[in-house]
Amino acid sequence: MSEPTPLQSGIAGACPRCGALTVFDGPVHFAARCRACNLNYAGFNVGDGPAAFLTLIIGALVVALALAVELSFKPPFWVHILLWVPFTAAAVVFGLRVGKGVLLSLEYRNAAREGRIEDDKPVDGDPGE
């Protein structure tokens, strides 16, 4: 099987190398490695980028939808609770899976690694020289 695109990998939870559905070990937790091709997922660091964007995007979407429902139908407060709590939880979990999967795939595809200074040599202008 060919390498999936980053978006395909993110949506399906597919390994960026072999395409097997092995990226996640839980709802949003990465597995230690791919069970099919043995790619080590621990070497990738997607950080908090997906969570930060999801907080803004999903939060704005939920507020806009809740306001639209309130202004259009004027339902009791408990209807809002029944609608928006599960919707928000599902959107966050699905969004985190996709976001983390896409970022992991992009890190793999671009061979991105943590920044390091070679041999701990001082950088020009570093006071440690």
Secondary structure, 3 states (H helix, E strand, C coil): CCCCCHHHHHHHCCCCCCCCCCCECCCCCECCECCCCCCEHHHCCCCCHHHHHHHHHHHHHHHHHHHHHHHHHCCCHHHHHHHHHHHHHHHHHHHHHHHHHHHHHHHHHCCCCCCCCHHHCCCCCCCCC
